[in-house]
Amino acid sequence: MFSSHTRLLAATVLLTAGFSGCKTATTPIQQAAPAQPVILSIGDRTFSTDDFFQAFTKNQISGDSAGRIDIKEYFELYTNMKLKVLAAEAGGQDTTEAFREEMATYRKQLAQNYLTDKEAVETLANEAYQRMQQEVDASHILIPVAEDASPADTLRAYEEVQAIRKRALAGEEFGQLARQFSKDAQTAQNGGNLGYFTAFATVYPLETAAYTTPIGSISAPVRTRFGYHLIRVNNRRASRGKVQVAHILLRISPSADPAGQQLVKTRIDALYDRLQKGESFEMLARDNSDDATSRNNGGILPPFETGRNVPAFEEAAFALTTPGSYSKPVLTNYGWHILKLIGRKLLESYLELAPALRQKVVTDTRADVLRHALEQRLRREYTVTEDKTTLTALTAKADSSLLRGQWKAVSLTDAALLNKPLFSINNTPYQVAPFVQYVQQKQSPRQAGSDPAVVMQRLYNRYLVDQLIRTEEENLDRKSPEFRALLTEIRDGVLLSAMMETNVWERSMADSTGQRQHYEANKNRYKMPERVVATLIEASSDEQLKQVNTMLTASPYQLRRSSPAVTFGLNETAVPATGRDALYQLLVTMVRNGDYLVEVSGAQEAGERDTVSAARIRSVVSYLNRNGIPLTRIMEKDNKAFGNPANPRQVTFQFFSTNKLDVAKAINASKPNSVTITEGIFARGTYAMLDALPWKPGTVTTPDGNRLVQITISRVEPARLKTFAEARGTVINEYQAILEKQWLASLRQRYPVKINEDEMRKLAK
């Protein structure tokens, strides 16, 4: 019923609201308001001057300055919008289930801005930014205890971590204590060292301890959902900002024996040697890297800061100082890498990072701080009365099934308990039964060591706060005039869009006869100017231009790109296990490049059967075809005994393309930005260099700064009228305007419009 247009209209209002909610909202004092002057009457509905002027002012502030309109023009738009909304209400559009559901969603989204403590968000964002100025090197000891452990188990873990802290403060080496007592399997063996990290790299309580504990000191016990931690701060340093690298990765299988590990080391050393001899890093990454997510774009990875990758990889990346330089082979737990520096970037200003930081602090573990602050505010504003006796009786019903996420309300045999009030908010009681349903919906398997009573208490606390928040949401209309005005604007936008969908958009799209009639009556307005079909090739040198023209001599265009070959055993025709990775890499390249064709070339060794090379080709072709590559994109070439002399039992692969742009990409892979190819149908005014030429078929090469541009005009398309199909988009837009005008005229007859000219004159001054 309600289209994407509806959602866009309402979402725009939500976005302009931003973090507009105040920290607190108070109920305004109710006083008798003087009658407001009326500027517009539609039927029996009136609209005040203040409401209109507020809408006009908001439009001026939020709209594009180039597209702003004066107050009289806006009044016409305002009147038309109110007419459409009035028609929607008269037709019952505001009573449908779809409308109510959509408005409930928008209301909840808008309410979040008013429930969020803007000052607290800003404080946390600023704190995070200040922490991002430094990177902390810290170690920790973890004594695990379930988040929902019993008080006795929690106390036992706390006492254990305190005892370890006393030993550390007495002089025992922290790293040795970590190796002996810490239950963090990833760090215990290296003395609990977490390496360098910065804000948002770990949970907020742990981060806070790392940034507030002096260097060389040991923190008090820190409670997180994992247990109790001790933090020792080893060092701090200034932020190194972000680094972006490309890499070539050769994975080492976890089950590889020493010989297999040495084989990977030999391969990475060979690639490093080829780099030193001048081969392209991008091409070597495409042809050899085992990182499937990055190899097709030359191995380039997203920028990252300290604490986001394994230490060996990070140190190698940050050690690079000159863009384009590359590291020696680096070993990590993933395998061997060679890194190439793309660029370094210092930490941006707070002004630049603030929007992203505000979003992070409301979604990471800092959200717990914000929720707690909201709870404290709402408890001050609403009277909450809790029935501890009922809660104790209910908690006694929690058993081990709750820890498995399988607790059922049927386990409550006491019907009287279900009907008892559990708590009240401003004298509104909340009974046990709805809470029991909440528990069934929200329960989930818990950590080993959790206590059912503690889990039930945690769910109760969350349920109570949820009801406080829901109560606040329901009262926002009364407490915040701004919220009420925005919600009304969203409501009108949803109704307006629904009516436009029914009366204009759907009608214009479905009425092909009306479209055709409008086209025939106005076809002289739809003209296609004179155009040329042309190809523009821009190259950095004459040599590059010649290379492009050579590659474009015949289609499909040979790209001079290959994929790793597959080597077969003597007289073997089935793809060997050693060749599966090469075929998968070939398949990925073909899937990602839809205009590629591949030439599959097979050969055979002297003494092998005559049909071996053809059978090898068929094995590869069958693999590609089974995995979605049509036979029309595969070219077969049987070389018999004329393949690779060094290894005649190989099937090799060469890439071709039907797209000229792929030719430019292939050349630019080895020499970035050396060639661009643009082809299409161009009207005058698109390219100045094209406009300066006589428009007739032919080729012209001309310098453009330090580059050469070759322009080939294939044919000239004379000016003509557009066909109906070509003009249909414009026709539909114009036809929609006609339908809307007709609809508005009928609405004005149905709902007479009266304008208070005196009020309009006051505003127009």
ZIMO-V306168 format. One line per field, one symbol per residue. ss: DSSP state (2 for helix, 1 for strand, 0 for the rest). phi: phi as a letter, one per 30 degrees, with the letter a starting at -180 (. if undefined). psi: psi as a letter, one per 20 degrees, with the letter a starting at -180 (. if undefined). A space follows every 50 residues. Layout:
ss->???
phi->???
psi->???
This chain:
ss->00022222222222222000000000000000000001111100111122 22222222222200222000222222222222222222220022202222 22222222222222200222222222222222011111111111000010 22222222222222222220000222222220000002220011111000 00022222222200000100011100111111111111000111111111 10000002222222222222222222000022222222000000222001 00010000002222222220000001000111001111111111100002 22222222222000002222222222222220011102222222200002 22200000222000222200111110011112222222222200000001 02222222222222222222222222222022222222222222222222 22222222220222222222222220110011111111100222222222 20000011111111111000000000222222222222222200011111 11000000000222222222222222000022211111000000000001 11111110022222222222000011111111100002222000000111 11110011111111111001100222222222222222222222222222 001110222222220
phi->.cdddedddddddddddhcddddbbcddddbddddddccbbbiccbbddd ddddddddddddddedcdbddddddddddddddddddddddiddcddddd dddddddddddedccdddddedddddeddddddbcccbbbbccdaeecdd edddddddddddddddddddkdddddddddcdcdddcedciidcidabei dbdedddddddcddeiccddeccbddkcbcccddabbdecicbbbcbccc dcdecddedddddddddddddddddddjdddddddddbdcdddbddciid cddbcejcbdedddddddddccejdbddebcbddkcbbcbddabbdeddd eddeeddddddcbcddedddddddeddddddbdccccdddddddddddbd dddcibdbdddccdddddcddcabbhicdbddedddddeddcdaecedjd ceddddddddeddddeddddddedcdeddbedddddddddeddddedddd edcbdddddddddddddddddbdddcccddbbcbbcccbdaddddddddd dcebcdddchbbbedcccdeidbdddedcdddddddddddddbdcdcbcc ccbbdejdddcdddddddddddddddcjcdddcbccbcdhccddedbdcc ccbbcbbccddddddddddcbeidbbbbblcbcdjdbdddddcddaelbb cbdbicbcbccccdaccddadddeddceedededdddddddddddddddd becbcdddddddddd
psi->gpahgghgghhgggghhbliqrgqpqpqpoqopqpqqphppocjqqpqgg gghgggghhhgirphhjqrrhgghhgggghghgggghgghjjhjiqgggg gghhghggghhhhiipohhgghghggggghhihqppoqqqppoqpqhkrq hghggghghghhhgghhghiiqpghhhghhhpjohhigikjjpiaqraqj irqghgggghiipqpirprrppprihbpqpppohrqrqpjbqqprqqppo qpphjprhghhhghhgghhghhhhghjjqpggghghihqjnhiihikjjp qqqqrqjirqgggghhgihphppiqqrrpppaihbpqpqppgrqprprrh ghigghghhghiiaiihhgghgggggghhhhqopppnhgggghghiipah hhhikjpqhiioinhhhhiqphrqoljoqorhghhghgghhiqqprqqiq pghhgggghggggghghgghggghihghhohgggghhgggghgggghghh ggifggghhhmhghggghghikhiinqprprqoqppppqirhghghgghg hjgqpqppikqrqprppqrpjqiqprhiihhghgggggghginijqqpoo pqrqqpirqhjgghhgghggggggghkjoqhijpppooidjkbohhnikq prppqrqjphhhgggggihhnpkhpqppqapprqigphhhhiqpnqqrpp pqqncjrqpppoogrpoqqrqqrgghihggggghhghgggggghghhhhh nppppnhghghghi.
